[in-house]
Amino acid sequence: SPLSCFIIVDTSKHCVLYFSKSSGIFRETLSKRGVRVITGLGKCFRQVDKNRNGFLSQAAFKEALKVFHLEMPEGDFESLWLILDDSKSDKVDYGEFTRAVFGEMNEYRKAFVRKAYMKLDFNKTGSVPMVDIRKCYCAKKHPLVLAGKATEEEIKSSFLETLRESCSNPNEVSYSEFEDYYEGLSIGIMDDDDFVNILRNPWGI
């Protein structure tokens, strides 16, 4: 069912944060399904962005939010738009929006995401074939595998399915799509070292 949300606008810090009417529930929900929310929303924004310039019109932005049940009262939406469209150009940078709503990985975490992707994209083309992702991903040390609750193939298939859903082309992964996946994963992991281990083990970095 659609999540019922309201907005808190902090004009001094120029950011917009969403909270559930039931305090903390929205953030908790994101931590449970953050990967699919962020990767899906990122894919949706990129598909709507016909010009591929990183900006969306008000109508396109509103439609993208609707797809992910992030609708809001018209008055609240107008307030949100005024903050995001500070240049009064009738378009917003959707990267800034996702960072404001979901937060952003710190540089320590991002460095390891970049290391993992660079290992995959050794030719520096900016795109990695999904078949190469499958070959390189190792699930031997995944907690569920170690506990005997899942097989390596089950973990790998689950990872690839989620990643594939987020990609504009299901046969290849761009860096932004790869980062979106780990951005979503990052929401539910408080400790930096725990997050880094999630990258170290499957990618051998």
C-alpha positions in Angstrom: 0.0 0.0 0.0 1.2 3.6 -0.6 3.4 5.0 2.1 1.7 8.1 3.7 4.4 10.7 4.2 4.8 14.4 5.0 7.7 16.7 4.4 10.0 18.6 6.7 11.8 21.3 4.8 15.0 22.7 6.2 15.7 25.8 4.1 18.9 26.6 6.0 20.6 23.4 5.0 18.8 23.2 1.7 17.6 19.7 2.1 14.4 17.8 2.1 13.7 14.8 4.3 10.7 12.5 4.3 9.3 11.0 7.5 6.4 8.6 8.0 3.4 9.9 10.0 4.2 7.1 12.3 7.6 8.3 13.6 10.5 6.3 12.2 8.5 3.8 10.2 9.3 5.2 6.8 13.1 5.1 7.5 12.7 1.6 8.9 10.9 0.6 5.8 13.6 2.0 3.6 16.3 0.1 5.5 14.4 -3.2 4.8 13.8 -2.5 1.1 16.2 0.4 0.4 18.1 -1.4 -2.3 15.0 -1.9 -4.5 13.6 1.6 -3.7 16.8 3.4 -4.6 17.8 1.3 -7.6 14.2 1.3 -8.9 13.8 5.1 -8.4 17.1 5.7 -10.0 16.2 3.6 -13.0 12.8 5.3 -13.2 14.4 8.8 -13.2 16.9 7.9 -15.9 14.1 6.5 -18.1 12.0 9.6 -17.7 15.0 11.8 -18.3 14.7 11.7 -22.1 17.5 14.3 -22.6 19.9 12.3 -20.3 21.0 15.5 -18.6 20.2 14.6 -15.0 17.2 16.9 -14.7 13.4 16.3 -14.6 10.5 18.6 -15.3 7.9 19.1 -12.6 5.4 16.8 -14.4 8.0 14.0 -14.9 9.3 14.3 -11.4 5.8 14.0 -9.9 5.0 11.0 -12.1 8.2 9.2 -11.0 7.4 9.7 -7.3 3.9 8.4 -7.9 5.3 5.1 -9.3 7.0 4.5 -5.9 4.1 5.6 -3.8 5.8 8.8 -2.7 2.8 11.0 -3.5 2.0 13.9 -1.3 -0.6 16.7 -1.0 -0.3 19.3 -3.7 0.6 22.0 -1.3 3.5 19.9 0.1 4.6 19.0 -3.4 4.8 22.7 -4.3 6.9 23.4 -1.2 9.2 20.6 -2.1 9.5 21.8 -5.7 10.4 25.4 -4.5 13.3 24.0 -2.5 14.6 21.7 -5.2 14.1 24.1 -8.1 16.1 26.9 -6.5 17.2 28.2 -9.9 13.5 28.6 -11.0 14.3 26.7 -14.2 11.3 24.4 -13.9 13.5 21.4 -13.6 15.3 19.6 -10.8 18.5 17.6 -10.4 17.1 14.2 -9.4 20.5 13.1 -8.0 20.3 15.9 -5.4 16.7 14.8 -4.6 17.7 11.1 -4.0 20.6 12.2 -1.8 18.4 14.5 0.2 15.7 11.9 0.8 17.7 8.8 1.3 21.0 10.2 2.5 24.4 9.5 0.8 27.2 7.1 1.4 30.2 8.7 3.0 33.5 8.9 1.0 35.0 5.9 2.8 32.2 3.7 1.6 32.2 5.2 -1.9 35.9 4.5 -2.2 35.3 0.7 -1.9 32.3 0.8 -4.2 34.6 2.5 -6.8 37.3 -0.1 -6.2 34.9 -3.0 -6.8 33.6 -1.4 -10.0 37.1 -0.6 -11.3 38.0 -4.3 -10.8 35.1 -5.2 -12.9 35.5 -2.4 -15.5 39.2 -3.0 -16.1 39.0 -1.5 -19.6 37.5 1.7 -18.1 34.5 1.7 -20.5 32.0 2.8 -17.9 29.9 -0.3 -18.5 30.3 -3.9 -17.3 28.5 -6.9 -19.0 26.2 -8.7 -16.7 27.9 -12.0 -17.6 31.2 -10.6 -16.2 29.3 -9.6 -13.0 28.1 -13.2 -12.6 31.6 -14.6 -13.2 33.2 -12.3 -10.6 30.6 -12.3 -7.8 31.5 -14.8 -5.1 29.0 -15.7 -2.4 31.1 -18.2 -0.5 31.5 -16.0 2.6 27.9 -14.6 2.6 26.4 -15.0 6.1 23.5 -17.0 4.9 25.8 -19.4 3.0 28.1 -19.8 6.1 25.0 -20.5 8.2 23.8 -23.1 5.8 20.5 -21.2 5.1 21.2 -20.5 1.4 23.4 -21.8 -1.3 26.0 -19.7 -3.2 23.9 -19.9 -6.3 20.7 -18.7 -4.5 22.6 -15.7 -3.1 24.2 -14.9 -6.5 20.9 -15.2 -8.3 19.2 -12.9 -5.8 21.9 -10.3 -6.2 21.9 -10.5 -10.0 18.1 -10.2 -10.1 18.0 -7.1 -8.0 20.9 -5.5 -9.9 19.4 -6.4 -13.3 16.0 -4.8 -12.3 17.8 -1.5 -11.7 19.6 -1.4 -15.1 18.3 0.4 -18.1 19.9 -2.4 -20.2 19.6 -5.7 -18.3 22.7 -7.1 -20.0 25.1 -4.5 -18.6 25.7 -2.3 -15.5 26.9 1.3 -15.5 28.7 2.8 -12.6 25.8 4.9 -11.5 23.5 1.8 -11.5 26.2 -0.2 -9.5 26.5 2.7 -7.0 22.7 3.0 -6.7 22.6 -0.7 -5.6 25.1 -0.2 -2.8 23.6 3.2 -1.9 20.4 1.3 -1.1 22.3 -1.4 0.8 24.1 1.3 2.7 20.9 2.6 4.3 20.5 -0.4 6.6 24.1 -0.8 7.6 25.3 1.5 10.4 28.9 0.4 10.7 31.3 1.4 8.0 33.4 -1.8 8.4 30.4 -4.0 8.1 29.5 -2.3 4.9 33.1 -2.6 3.5 33.1 -6.3 4.3 30.0 -6.7 2.2 32.1 -5.4 -0.7 35.4 -7.1 0.2 34.0 -10.6 0.3 32.1 -11.0 -3.0 34.5 -8.9 -5.1 37.8 -9.9 -3.5 39.1 -6.3 -2.8 
